Amino acid sequence: MLNQNEIIDDFILQTKIGLFCSYGNFYLDPKEPIVDAVISHAHGDHAVGGNSNVYCTKATSMFMQHRYKKFAAVDFHIKTYHEVFELNGIEISFYPAGHILGSALVLMQYKGIKYLYTGDYKLEEDSTCEAIEFVNADVLITETTFANPETEHPNAIEEIKKLNSVSANIMLGSYALGKSQRLIAMINQHCIEKRILLHHSIVPFGKIYEEMGISLGKYEVYDRKVMKNNQTNMIYIVPPMVFNSYFKAINVVRVFATGWKHLQNNNEIQLYISDHVDWKAILKTIEMVKPMQIWTTHGSGTQLKSYFESKLVVKLLN
């Protein structure tokens, strides 16, 4: 029977470069190029270019190669879900994280102890990525982006249906990778009168999704004439920088899809669609993983620490 003393307190350390496993001499989602990088998913705050060796899923490698071109990595070591591989003495395997296509929970085993790093993850249904698979672990290293008891994400389908109440054209701000593809699929399913136009920077990610066998439905590359000649039921999906630069755009209803309340300010419709776990989803994950300890990263874990006081060890890595 495992006891608390067998868990290695410094198995994962927070450094300025990122989460470091000194026992395996590798980083999880490093912020700077290093020799051995285990990357949970391809969002820019988790996957930088220039690493010597990148261990990740196929979809993650494809997104990184599109974004960073020849500077993506010296070598990609592509791993399938559930495949066990060894890196400098640590046994590692990936499980679907449900965040975006190719996103992975990273299970690390060392001296009989299982450490599970979540990266970013969500529990909600999403037809554009693999559904999360829970796996038991002794230590859960979880993101805490929305680890606040007051945060509860509304139903994403009910949120997307808000767009049906708008007949005018919509400029919809969305992250280019993951969120945009999820929105395209949801709009095609639940807002069937709408016609989707995509900013050119989003299109290649959609093509990779389709190459990986994910059907998004109908969309077109943005054409100014099309938008100008059709005054209703057009949705133009743009990345955040474009959305922010067109803050004076006329003849469109401005909407931004995010779980962050402060990013909903000044928008005519609030569209709360998040690809992260909220408070209840984190608690559900803990229930399913059954860890002896919880280590928190990517956000504040102070409220989790208070909630589990005297019940579970909660350690804040950042």
C-alpha positions, 0 to 999 in steps of 0.5 A: 500500500502506497504511503505519502512518504513515497511520493517524491516532493521535487519530482516536478519543479516550477522553473522560469523555463517551465515545469522541470522533471530533474529525475528524467531531465526533461521539461513539460511544456517549456517556455524556452527551447531546451533539449527534451520537451514533453508537450501536452498540446500545441497552444503557443503558451505550452509549445514553443519552437526550437526544442531539440527533441519534442515528445507529443501526439501527431496532431500537436506536431502538425500544428507546431510544424505549421506555426514554426515551420523549420524551427518547430523542432530538431526531431519530433518523437510522435506518440499515440495515446496509451503508448508507453515510452521511456525518457531518461528513466521515466515511463511516460504515456499520453491520454486524451485531455479533451482540450483541443485536437491532439491534447494530452494528459501526461502520465509519468511513472517513476519508482512505482509512483504515478504523476499525472500532468494535465496540461490544459483540459476540459470535460465538456463534449466536443466533436472536434477533439478526443474526449478526455480519458481519466486515469488513476494517479498518485499525484495530480498536477492540474491546471487551475486557470478557473479554479474558483468556486464562483466560476461555472461555465454555462452550457456551450450549446446554449451559448452558441445558440445566442448567435441565432438571435442576431440577424446582423453580421457578426465579428466573432473573436476566437483563438485560431487553434482549437476554439475556432474549430470547435465554434465552426462545428457548433455553428454548423450544427446549431446555427444552420442559417449562418454562413461562416467566413474565416480569417486567412490565419485560421484556415490552415488549422482547419485543414489540419483538423480535416486531414486528421479526420475531423469534419468541421462542416461548411466555412469559407475564406473571408472575402470583403465583397461577400461580407459587404454584399450580404448584410445578414447572417454572416459570421466572420471568425477572427483571431484576437489580434484582429478582433482587437484591431477592429474595435471600431468596426461598423455594421457588425455585432462584436462577440468574443468567445471565451470563459474570461469575464473581463474579455466580454466587456464592451461586446454586444453579446457575451459568449462564455465558451471555454476550453478549460475546466471550471471549479466543478470539473476540477473536482470531478477530475480529482474524484476520477483520478483519485490522487493522494496529492494535488499539485497546481499550476497555470493559475491560482490553486489557493482555493483548492488548497483551502477546500481540501484542507485536512483532506488532501495535500495540495501543493502550489507549484507556481 
